[in-house]
Amino acid sequence: MNAMETIRHRRSVRTFDGNDLRGEDAKKIIEYANTVTNPYDIPIKWKLLNVKEDGLTTPVIVGADTFIVGKIGAVPYAEEAFGFSFEKVLLYADSLNIGTTWIAGTMDRPAFEAAAGLEEGEIMPAVSPLGYPAKKMSIREVAMRKGIKADNRLKPNRLFFDETFETAFDMNGDPVISDLFEMIRWAPSAVNKQPWRIVKSGNDFHFYEKRDKGYINNKGFDLQKVDIGIAMSHFTLGIEEQGRNAELLLSNPGIQTPQDTFYVATYRLG
């Protein structure tokens, strides 16, 4: 899987052709998911669900009968770990020409959690359909994409910074780092809010969450931290593709932050 190419190619798919997910594709995806790790070493249990057999409904998906879900312990950093791992699985599915999209709110969550066998002390932040994209989007999908401006992203100077939040990172100064930041900029996020903010300081990349109201689930987990995990996943895929390595640190550098902006983690390039 070429990470940069896959990230640029992938889009959220909500309209499918109605054909069942082929057995060999289902096997490949679940086998791959079981190999995926995250920098927090928090295990995730993966399962494929069937809409008809498991009595599942979501108003935003048309023509897909299979969903992939993941369960993770409700422990510190669970949201980031889930976002990190689940995004890798969805990118892998895309490399097989299988459509996916992150779904966290627009579903019958109790039904999905029951079908997944969610237990006390576990959370299931999001799910995704798996199927083959239809040739045309449904009217509902077109309207939804337009409503959240799905094909647009914030400008780099609002996301990436140099040493402090007062200085935007110069995207023309270092093409290698700029490529990494572009991979992050095109990451998916809940309602396309793009809550990640990154401050580069030498070889350290400090990840922050720009928190909006309304993204704390009624079970207490933060969906925007899941989005930060997605951004971290894109960053590490880019690092690996460049033949480099990075160490995860959990040590707040004490940089002064804007309002409602909170430190999450640091990657240090080797």
C-alpha positions in Angstrom: 0.0 0.0 0.0 1.5 3.3 -1.1 0.4 5.6 1.8 0.6 8.9 0.0 -1.2 7.7 -3.1 -3.9 5.9 -1.1 -4.5 9.0 1.1 -4.8 11.2 -1.9 -7.1 8.8 -3.7 -9.4 7.9 -0.8 -12.8 9.5 -0.2 -15.6 8.7 2.1 -18.1 6.4 0.4 -21.7 6.3 1.5 -23.4 5.0 -1.7 -22.5 1.4 -2.7 -23.5 -0.8 -5.6 -25.5 -3.3 -3.6 -23.2 -6.3 -4.1 -22.2 -8.3 -1.0 -18.6 -8.0 0.1 -16.7 -10.9 -1.5 -15.5 -13.5 0.9 -11.8 -13.2 -0.1 -12.0 -9.4 0.5 -13.6 -9.8 3.9 -10.9 -12.3 4.9 -8.1 -10.0 3.7 -9.5 -7.0 5.7 -10.0 -8.9 9.0 -6.6 -10.6 8.7 -5.0 -7.2 8.1 -6.9 -5.6 11.0 -5.6 -8.2 13.4 -2.0 -7.3 12.5 -2.4 -3.6 13.1 -0.9 -2.1 16.2 -0.9 1.4 17.7 1.8 3.4 19.5 -0.1 3.0 22.8 -0.1 -0.8 22.6 -3.8 -1.0 23.4 -5.5 -4.1 21.8 -8.5 -3.8 19.6 -11.0 -6.6 18.9 -12.3 -6.5 15.3 -15.5 -7.9 13.9 -17.5 -7.9 10.7 -21.3 -7.3 11.0 -24.1 -8.0 8.6 -26.9 -5.4 8.3 -29.7 -7.9 7.8 -28.5 -10.6 10.2 -27.6 -8.2 13.0 -30.6 -5.8 12.5 -28.5 -2.7 11.9 -29.6 0.6 10.5 -27.9 3.9 9.5 -29.6 6.5 7.5 -26.5 7.7 5.6 -25.5 4.4 3.9 -27.0 3.0 0.8 -26.2 -0.4 -0.7 -23.8 -1.9 1.8 -24.6 -4.9 4.0 -21.2 -5.3 5.7 -19.7 -3.2 8.5 -16.4 -3.4 10.3 -16.3 -2.5 14.0 -13.6 -2.4 16.6 -13.9 -2.6 20.4 -11.2 -1.2 22.7 -10.9 -0.9 26.5 -12.0 2.4 28.0 -8.5 3.3 29.2 -6.4 6.4 28.8 -5.5 7.2 25.2 -8.1 4.7 23.9 -9.5 7.3 21.5 -6.2 8.1 19.9 -5.3 4.4 19.7 -8.6 3.6 18.1 -8.3 6.4 15.5 -4.7 5.4 14.7 -5.6 1.7 14.1 -9.0 2.0 12.4 -7.7 4.5 9.9 -5.0 2.1 8.8 -7.6 -0.6 8.3 -9.8 1.7 6.2 -6.8 2.8 4.1 -6.0 -0.8 3.5 -9.6 -1.5 2.4 -9.3 1.5 0.0 -6.1 0.0 -1.5 -8.3 -3.1 -2.4 -10.9 -0.7 -4.1 -13.3 -1.2 -1.2 -15.3 1.9 -0.1 -15.4 3.0 3.5 -16.4 5.9 5.7 -16.1 6.8 9.3 -19.5 6.7 11.1 -19.8 7.7 14.8 -23.2 9.4 15.2 -25.5 8.6 12.3 -26.3 5.0 13.2 -28.4 3.0 15.6 -25.6 2.8 18.1 -27.3 0.5 20.7 -27.9 -2.1 17.9 -24.3 -1.9 16.6 -22.9 -2.2 20.1 -25.1 -5.2 20.9 -24.1 -6.9 17.6 -20.5 -6.2 18.3 -20.8 -7.7 21.8 -19.7 -4.6 23.5 -18.9 -5.4 27.2 -18.6 -3.3 30.3 -15.4 -1.3 30.2 -15.2 -1.2 26.4 -16.0 1.5 23.9 -16.7 1.4 20.2 -16.0 4.9 18.9 -16.9 4.4 15.3 -17.8 1.9 12.6 -17.5 1.7 8.8 -19.3 0.1 5.9 -17.3 -2.1 3.6 -18.5 -2.4 0.0 -18.0 -1.5 -3.6 -18.7 2.1 -4.5 -21.6 2.8 -6.8 -21.0 4.7 -10.0 -23.0 7.6 -8.8 -23.5 9.1 -5.3 -27.0 9.3 -3.9 -28.7 12.7 -3.7 -28.4 12.3 0.1 -24.6 11.8 -0.1 -24.1 14.7 -2.4 -26.0 16.9 0.0 -24.1 15.7 3.0 -20.7 16.2 1.4 -21.7 19.7 0.4 -23.0 20.5 3.9 -19.7 19.5 5.6 -17.5 20.8 2.7 -16.0 17.3 2.5 -13.7 18.2 -0.4 -12.2 21.2 1.4 -9.5 21.5 4.0 -8.3 24.3 6.3 -5.3 26.1 5.0 -1.9 24.9 6.3 -1.2 28.1 8.2 -4.2 27.3 10.5 -3.0 23.8 11.3 0.8 23.7 11.3 3.2 25.9 13.3 6.9 26.5 13.9 8.2 26.6 17.5 5.1 28.4 18.8 1.5 28.9 17.8 2.3 32.4 16.7 4.4 31.4 13.7 2.9 29.3 10.9 5.1 26.6 9.4 6.5 27.6 6.0 5.2 24.9 3.6 7.7 26.1 1.0 10.7 25.8 3.2 11.1 22.0 3.7 9.3 19.8 1.1 9.9 16.6 3.1 8.1 17.9 6.1 5.5 19.7 4.0 4.6 16.3 2.4 4.0 14.9 5.9 1.8 17.8 6.8 -0.2 17.4 3.6 -0.8 13.8 4.4 -2.2 15.0 7.7 -4.2 17.8 6.2 -6.2 15.5 4.0 -7.1 13.1 6.9 -10.8 12.6 7.6 -12.4 13.9 10.7 -15.9 14.2 12.3 -17.9 16.7 10.4 -14.6 17.7 8.7 -13.6 19.8 11.7 -9.9 19.0 11.4 -9.2 19.4 15.1 -5.4 18.7 14.9 -2.8 21.3 15.4 0.9 20.6 15.2 3.9 22.6 16.4 7.2 21.6 14.9 10.2 22.2 17.2 13.4 20.8 15.9 12.9 17.1 15.5 9.8 17.2 17.7 6.2 17.3 16.4 3.8 18.3 19.1 0.2 17.2 18.4 -2.7 19.2 19.9 -6.5 19.0 19.9 -8.4 22.1 19.0 -11.5 21.1 20.9 -15.1 22.0 19.8 -18.2 21.5 21.9 -20.5 18.6 21.2 -17.9 15.8 20.5 -17.8 14.2 23.9 -19.9 11.0 23.5 -22.5 10.3 26.2 -20.3 7.4 27.3 -17.5 9.9 28.0 -15.1 9.4 25.0 -13.9 12.3 22.9 -14.5 11.8 19.2 -12.0 14.6 18.3 -9.3 12.6 20.1 -10.1 9.8 17.7 -9.5 12.4 14.9 -6.1 13.2 16.4 -5.3 9.4 16.3 -6.2 9.5 12.5 -3.8 12.4 12.0 -1.1 10.5 13.9 -1.7 7.5 11.8 -1.2 9.5 8.6 2.0 11.1 10.0 3.6 7.8 10.9 2.6 6.3 7.5 4.4 9.2 5.9 7.5 8.8 8.1 7.7 5.0 7.3 7.3 5.8 3.6 10.3 8.1 3.8 12.3 5.4 5.4 12.5 7.1 8.8 11.3 6.4 12.3 9.8 8.4 15.1 9.4 7.8 18.8 6.1 8.7 20.6 6.5 10.8 23.7 3.9 11.9 26.2 5.6 14.9 27.7 3.9 18.3 27.4 6.5 20.8 26.1 4.7 23.7 27.9 4.1 25.7 24.7 1.5 28.5 25.3 -1.7 27.4 23.5 -4.7 29.2 22.1 -8.1 28.9 23.8 -9.6 25.4 23.8 -6.4 23.8 22.5 -4.9 20.9 24.4 -1.7 18.9 24.2 -2.0 15.2 23.1 1.4 13.7 22.2 4.7 14.3 20.6 6.5 12.4 17.8 10.3 12.8 17.8 12.1 11.9 14.6 15.1 9.6 14.8 
